[in-house]
Amino acid sequence: MPLLNKHLKRDIKKLLSFHFVHVLLLLVVFFLILLPFLLIFSLNVHPAQNIEYGVTFSPKYAKSLGLDWKVLYLDILDDLKVDNLRLVAYWNEIESPKGEYDFSDLKWQIEEAEKRNVSIIVAIGRKVPRWPECHDPSFVKEMSLEEAEEALLKLLAQEVNQLKGYKNIEMWQVENEPYFPFGECRFPRWEFIKKEVALVRSLDPGRSVIVQDSGEGGVWLPTFMLSGDYLGISMYRRIWYDFWGVFLGRHIFFTYPLSYWSYPLKAAVIGVPLDRIKVLELQAEPWGGASVDKLPLADKDKTMSQDKFLETISYAQKTGISSFYFWGVEWWYWEKEKNDNPFFWEASRVFWKK
C-alpha cells in the first residue's frame, strides 16, 4: 500500500508538471498574440493634425507617358496648387558625357517652385525614384565599383553645391531604398552610403537628410540611422510583383495583409519617432504587367480604382503619420488629358486648397 501511494504521488506530480508546462506555453502564446493589441492601445493611434501632402514628380516618367513634362509641371503648381514636391536628380541626365554637368532642367523645376513658395525635397544619389531605380550614365558600366563610387561622390558634390543656394529646398534625400532588392542596381556598401550622407552634411550642414526604405519590406532602423534626421518610407496596399522569383518567375496581384496600425507599431518597436517619418511614396497609381498607359481598365482597377484611391488615402491618414507624398501625379494627368478620366486629378485638389 505505501508503495502504491508512492507511485500515485509520483504520477500526480508528473501530471501536474506536464499541465503546468502546457498552461505556461499557452499563456506565452496568448501574451504574444495580445502584445500587439496592448501596444496599439498604449500608442493611442489617431490621425495626425495638420497633415502635409505633396507629390513626387519625374520628368522622365512624364515623357515616357507621351506628356509635355514642363506643361504638366506648371499645371501641378498652378492648377493643383501643390505646396510640397519631391524632385529627382537623375545621374544619366545630369552628367553626360563624363565630367560635364547640366542642371538646367532641375534648376528650372526648383525655380518655378520657388516662385510659388513650394517646398522641395531633392532626391540625389545613384538609386532614385522610378524604374530602373539606378539611372546610370553609360560610362559607369565600364567602371569598377570603386571607380563608380568615386564618380558618384563627385556628382553629389556638384549637385549639393549647385543647388544649396535655393531656399525652398527643405531637405536632401540621399538614395532611395538602397538596401531593398528592387530595381536594376548593385547593392551599395553600407560604409559608402554613410560616406554619401556625411559628404552632403559637410557641404550643406544647415539642411536635414532623409533616406528612404520600403515601408512594407524594409527593416527601417538601419536606414533611419544613416541620417538620424528623417526616415522616408513607401506605403503600398496592392502590388503586382514576382517576389524575387518565388512563384517561378510569375508575377501576381497581391494585397498586403497589413493594418494601418502596423506602421506606428513598427515605428514604436524599433524606436523611430513617428514625427520623423515621411511617406515619400504613397501609392496613387496602378501597378501591373505593362506601363500604366497600356494597362486595360480591369487590370488598373485591381491595384488602383477610384474606390481604392480613396481607401488608400483613408488608410494612410489613420497611421498617425503627418507627411505624405503621392506617387502617380503624372498618371493622374495622363488619365485626365489622354483617357478622358479627370477623377484622380480633380479628387486630389482637396489636399491643396488655398
BELDAKA-V934418 format. One record per pair of residues at least 12 apart in sequence whose ideal C-beta (glycine too) atoms are under 10 Angstrom apart, sorted by the first residue. I is the first residue (numbers start at 1). J is the second residue. If there is no record, write none. Layout:
BEGIN
i=[I	I]
j=[J	J]
END
This chain:
BEGIN
i=[35	35	36	36	36	36	36	37	37	39	39	39	39	39	40	40	40	40	40	40	42	43	43	43	43	43	43	43	44	44	45	45	45	45	45	45	45	45	45	45	46	46	46	46	46	47	47	47	47	47	47	47	47	47	48	48	48	48	48	48	48	48	48	48	49	50	51	51	51	51	51	51	51	51	52	52	52	52	52	52	52	52	52	53	53	53	53	53	53	53	53	53	53	53	53	53	53	53	54	54	54	54	54	54	54	54	54	54	54	54	54	54	54	54	54	54	54	54	54	55	55	55	55	55	55	55	55	55	55	55	55	55	55	55	55	55	55	55	56	56	56	56	56	56	56	56	56	56	56	56	56	56	56	56	56	56	56	57	57	57	57	57	57	57	57	57	57	57	57	57	57	57	57	57	58	58	58	58	58	58	58	58	58	58	58	59	59	59	59	59	59	59	59	59	59	59	59	60	60	60	60	60	60	60	60	60	60	60	61	61	61	61	61	61	61	61	61	61	61	61	62	62	62	62	62	63	64	64	64	64	64	64	65	65	65	65	65	65	65	65	65	65	65	66	66	66	66	67	67	67	67	67	67	67	68	69	69	69	69	70	70	70	70	71	71	72	72	72	72	72	72	73	73	73	73	73	73	73	73	73	73	74	74	75	75	75	75	75	76	76	76	76	76	76	76	76	76	77	77	77	77	77	77	78	78	79	79	79	79	79	80	80	80	80	80	80	80	80	80	81	81	81	81	81	81	81	82	82	82	82	82	82	82	82	82	82	82	83	83	83	83	83	83	83	83	84	84	84	84	84	84	84	84	84	84	84	84	85	85	85	85	85	85	85	85	85	85	85	85	85	86	86	86	86	86	86	86	86	86	86	86	86	86	86	86	86	86	86	86	86	87	87	87	87	87	87	87	87	87	87	87	87	87	87	87	88	88	88	88	88	88	88	88	88	88	88	88	89	89	89	89	89	89	89	89	89	89	89	89	89	89	89	89	89	90	90	90	90	90	90	90	90	90	90	91	91	91	91	91	91	91	91	91	91	91	91	91	91	91	92	92	92	92	92	92	92	93	93	93	93	94	94	94	94	94	94	94	94	95	95	95	95	95	95	95	95	95	95	96	96	96	97	97	97	98	98	98	98	98	98	98	98	99	99	99	99	101	101	101	101	101	103	103	103	103	106	106	106	106	106	107	107	107	109	110	110	110	110	110	110	111	111	113	113	113	114	114	114	114	115	116	117	117	118	118	118	119	119	119	119	119	120	120	120	120	120	120	120	121	121	121	121	121	121	121	121	121	121	121	121	121	122	122	122	122	122	122	122	122	122	122	122	122	123	123	123	123	123	123	123	123	123	124	124	124	124	124	124	124	124	124	124	124	124	124	124	125	125	125	125	125	125	125	125	125	125	125	125	125	125	125	125	126	126	126	126	126	126	126	126	126	126	126	126	126	126	126	126	126	127	127	127	127	127	127	127	127	127	127	127	127	127	127	127	127	128	128	128	128	128	128	128	129	129	129	129	129	129	129	129	129	130	130	130	130	131	131	131	131	132	132	132	132	133	133	133	133	133	133	133	133	134	134	134	134	134	134	134	135	135	135	136	136	136	136	136	136	137	137	139	140	145	145	145	145	146	146	148	148	148	149	149	149	149	149	152	152	152	152	152	153	153	153	153	154	156	156	156	156	156	156	156	156	157	157	157	157	159	159	159	160	160	160	160	160	160	160	160	160	161	161	163	164	164	164	164	164	165	169	169	170	170	170	170	171	171	171	171	171	171	171	171	171	171	171	172	172	172	172	172	172	172	172	172	172	172	172	172	173	173	173	173	173	173	173	173	173	173	173	174	174	174	174	174	174	174	174	174	174	174	174	174	174	175	175	175	175	175	175	175	175	175	175	175	175	176	176	176	176	176	176	176	177	177	177	177	177	177	177	177	177	177	177	177	177	178	178	178	178	178	178	178	178	178	179	179	179	179	179	179	179	179	179	180	180	180	180	180	180	180	180	180	180	181	181	181	182	182	182	182	182	190	190	193	193	193	193	193	194	194	194	196	196	196	197	197	197	197	197	197	197	198	200	201	201	207	208	208	208	208	208	209	209	209	209	209	210	210	210	210	210	210	210	210	210	210	210	210	211	211	211	211	211	211	211	211	211	211	212	212	212	212	212	212	212	212	212	213	213	213	213	213	213	213	214	214	214	214	214	215	215	215	215	215	215	215	215	215	215	215	215	215	215	215	215	215	215	215	216	216	216	216	216	216	216	216	216	216	216	217	217	217	217	218	218	218	218	219	219	220	220	220	220	220	220	220	220	220	221	221	221	221	221	221	222	223	224	224	224	224	224	224	224	225	225	227	228	229	230	230	230	230	230	230	230	230	231	231	231	231	231	231	231	231	232	232	232	232	232	232	232	233	233	233	233	233	233	233	233	233	233	233	234	234	234	234	234	234	235	235	235	235	235	235	235	235	235	235	235	235	235	235	235	235	235	235	236	236	236	236	236	236	236	236	236	236	236	237	237	237	237	237	237	237	237	237	237	237	237	237	238	238	238	238	238	238	238	238	238	238	238	238	238	238	239	239	239	239	239	239	239	239	239	239	239	240	240	240	240	240	240	240	240	240	240	240	240	241	241	241	251	251	251	253	253	253	253	253	253	254	254	254	255	255	255	258	259	259	259	260	260	260	260	260	260	260	260	261	261	261	262	263	263	263	263	263	263	263	263	264	264	264	264	264	265	267	267	267	274	274	274	274	275	275	275	275	276	276	277	277	277	277	277	278	278	278	278	278	279	279	279	279	279	279	279	279	279	280	280	280	280	280	281	281	281	281	281	282	282	282	282	282	282	282	282	282	282	282	283	283	283	283	283	283	283	283	283	283	283	284	284	284	284	284	284	284	284	284	284	284	284	284	284	284	284	284	285	285	285	285	285	285	285	285	285	285	285	285	285	285	286	286	286	286	286	286	286	286	286	286	286	287	287	287	287	287	287	287	288	288	288	288	288	291	291	292	292	292	292	292	292	292	293	293	293	293	293	293	295	297	297	300	300	300	300	304	304	304	305	306	306	306	306	309	309	309	309	309	309	309	310	310	312	313	313	313	313	313	324	326	326	326	328	328	329	329	329	331	331	332	332	332	332	332	333]
j=[265	269	259	261	262	265	269	261	265	261	264	265	268	269	259	261	262	264	265	268	268	261	264	265	267	268	274	320	264	320	260	261	263	264	265	268	274	318	319	320	264	317	318	319	320	260	314	316	317	318	319	320	321	322	274	275	317	318	319	320	321	322	323	324	322	322	316	317	320	321	322	323	324	351	83	84	119	278	322	323	324	325	351	82	83	84	279	282	313	316	323	324	325	326	348	350	351	352	82	83	84	85	86	118	119	120	121	170	278	279	280	282	323	324	325	326	329	351	352	76	80	82	84	85	86	282	284	324	325	326	327	328	329	330	332	348	351	352	85	86	87	88	121	123	129	130	176	280	281	282	284	325	326	327	328	329	330	69	72	73	76	77	82	85	86	87	88	109	113	120	129	325	329	330	86	87	88	90	123	128	129	130	327	329	330	72	73	87	88	90	93	105	106	108	109	130	330	88	90	92	93	105	128	129	130	131	135	330	88	129	130	131	285	291	292	328	329	330	331	334	329	330	331	333	334	330	130	131	291	292	293	330	291	292	293	294	330	331	333	334	335	337	338	293	334	337	338	293	330	331	333	334	337	338	337	105	109	330	333	105	108	109	112	333	337	329	330	332	333	334	337	85	87	105	108	109	112	113	329	330	333	112	116	329	333	336	337	345	112	113	118	329	330	332	333	345	352	109	112	113	115	116	118	112	116	333	336	345	349	352	329	332	333	345	346	348	349	351	352	116	118	349	351	352	353	354	113	116	118	119	325	326	329	348	349	351	352	113	116	117	118	119	351	352	354	113	118	119	120	121	170	278	323	324	325	351	352	109	110	112	113	118	119	120	121	122	168	170	325	329	119	120	121	122	123	128	129	170	171	173	176	210	212	232	278	280	281	325	326	327	105	106	109	110	113	120	121	122	123	124	128	129	163	169	173	106	109	121	122	123	124	128	129	130	135	173	176	103	105	106	122	123	124	125	128	135	155	156	158	159	162	163	172	173	105	106	123	124	128	129	130	135	136	137	124	125	126	127	128	134	135	136	137	140	151	152	155	156	159	134	135	136	137	138	139	140	105	106	135	137	106	124	135	137	155	158	159	162	136	137	139	140	151	152	154	155	158	159	137	138	139	137	138	139	137	138	139	140	142	143	151	154	139	151	154	158	154	155	158	159	162	158	159	162	163	122	124	159	162	163	162	163	166	122	122	163	165	166	168	169	166	168	166	168	169	166	167	168	169	168	168	167	168	168	170	352	167	168	169	170	171	163	166	167	168	169	170	171	169	170	171	172	173	208	210	230	232	278	280	323	325	159	160	163	164	166	169	170	171	172	173	174	207	172	173	174	175	176	210	212	232	280	152	155	156	158	159	160	163	172	173	174	175	176	196	200	152	155	156	159	172	173	174	175	176	178	188	193	196	197	200	211	140	148	149	151	152	155	156	174	175	176	178	185	186	188	192	193	196	174	175	176	177	178	179	180	182	183	184	185	186	187	188	193	212	173	174	175	176	177	183	212	173	176	177	212	234	280	281	325	327	176	183	327	330	182	183	184	291	182	183	184	185	176	177	178	180	182	183	184	185	176	178	183	184	185	186	188	183	184	185	148	151	152	184	185	186	151	155	151	152	186	188	189	192	189	192	186	188	192	188	189	192	195	196	188	192	195	196	199	192	195	196	199	199	172	174	195	196	197	199	200	203	199	200	202	203	172	200	203	172	174	199	200	201	202	203	204	207	203	204	204	200	203	204	206	207	204	204	207	207	208	210	230	200	204	207	208	209	210	227	229	230	232	278	196	197	200	201	203	204	207	208	209	210	211	227	229	200	208	209	210	211	212	227	230	232	278	280	193	194	196	197	198	199	200	201	209	210	211	212	226	227	188	192	193	196	197	210	211	212	213	223	226	232	211	212	213	232	234	280	281	211	212	213	214	215	217	218	223	232	233	234	280	281	190	192	193	196	211	212	213	223	226	193	211	213	214	218	219	222	223	226	212	213	214	215	216	217	218	219	223	234	214	217	244	214	217	234	241	244	222	226	211	222	223	226	227	225	226	227	209	211	226	209	210	211	226	227	228	229	226	227	227	229	229	227	228	229	230	276	226	227	228	229	230	223	224	226	227	229	230	231	232	276	277	278	280	223	224	225	226	227	228	229	230	231	232	230	231	232	233	234	278	279	280	281	226	231	232	233	234	272	277	233	234	235	236	281	231	232	233	234	235	236	256	258	262	263	266	277	279	280	281	282	283	319	321	233	234	235	236	237	239	256	258	262	263	266	234	236	243	256	231	233	234	266	266	270	233	263	266	267	269	270	271	272	277	266	267	269	270	271	272	270	272	267	270	271	272	273	276	277	271	272	276	276	276	272	273	275	276	277	278	280	323	267	270	272	273	276	277	278	280	277	278	279	280	281	323	325	263	266	267	272	277	278	279	280	281	282	321	279	280	281	282	283	327	256	258	260	263	279	280	281	282	283	284	312	315	316	319	321	324	325	327	254	255	256	258	281	282	283	287	303	312	327	254	255	256	258	282	283	303	304	308	311	312	315	316	253	254	255	256	283	286	287	302	303	304	305	308	311	312	251	252	253	254	255	256	283	287	288	302	303	252	253	254	286	287	288	289	290	295	299	302	303	253	254	287	287	288	289	287	288	289	299	302	303	287	302	303	302	303	308	315	315	318	319	314	315	316	317	318	319	320	321	318	319	320	319	277	279	315	316	318	319	320	321	277	318	319	320	321	319	319	320	321	319	320	321	322	320	321	322	323	321	323	319	320	321	322	323	321	322	323	324	325	316	319	321	322	323	324	325	326	327	323	324	325	326	327	324	325	326	327	328	312	313	315	316	321	323	324	325	326	327	328	303	304	308	309	312	313	315	316	326	327	328	304	308	309	312	313	316	324	325	326	327	328	329	331	332	344	347	348	300	303	304	309	326	327	328	329	330	331	332	334	335	344	299	300	301	302	303	304	305	308	309	328	331	299	300	302	303	304	327	328	300	301	302	303	304	331	334	304	328	330	331	334	335	339	330	331	334	335	338	339	331	339	341	331	335	339	341	328	331	344	343	341	343	344	347	326	328	332	343	344	347	348	343	347	326	326	347	348	350	351	351	344	348	351	344	348	344	345	348	344	345	344	345	346	347	348	345]
END
